[in-house]
């Protein structure tokens, strides 16, 4: 009786192990999928988070979220890949816009420098013309002084003073007229000319 029991027990044990092996073989794929997924994830939430990051132009973080969404639900790989391509397109557009903005800034800077140079050249030309006019007015005023026509000379010198160039030379010419009137005891005429000369060189 005992001899029959041992072979039967061994046969049952082998059958039991075979059953367990088959069952384990069926369970392993399921366990593998569960392990791949790891901690339970929420695909829609990951997509919403990624889209919010895209809206904030945080593209690097958005790409990571999309990758997490793809691992979360492999069946949505095609959808996620399309969203990832859109992010790369936005990144490329951002680069193009940055280059375009840099070129526009350079163009504006160049234009501003050009306008500044033109303005400086215009001022220089205006200043040159004013100095030349002052020279002519001083020359005519001195001719009037030589002719002792101090009133006429003063008109030339005051006109020269209004141009704002060669201030020291103009002030000296005004003082010459003022001294003449002071020597002639015409202080009422000399004093305003002294004051004009003083303001001109201040």
Secondary structure, 3 states (H helix, E strand, C coil): CHHHHHHHHHHHHHHHHHHHHHHHHHHHHHHHHHHHHCCCCCHHHHHHHHHHHHHCCCHHHHHHHHHHHHHHCHHHHHHHHHHHHHHHHHHHHHHHHHHHHHHHHHHHHHHHHHHHHHHHHHHHHHHHHHHHHHHHHHHHHHHHHHCCCHHHHHHHHHHHHHCCCCHHHHHHHHHHHHHHHHHCCCHHHHHHHHHHHHHHHC
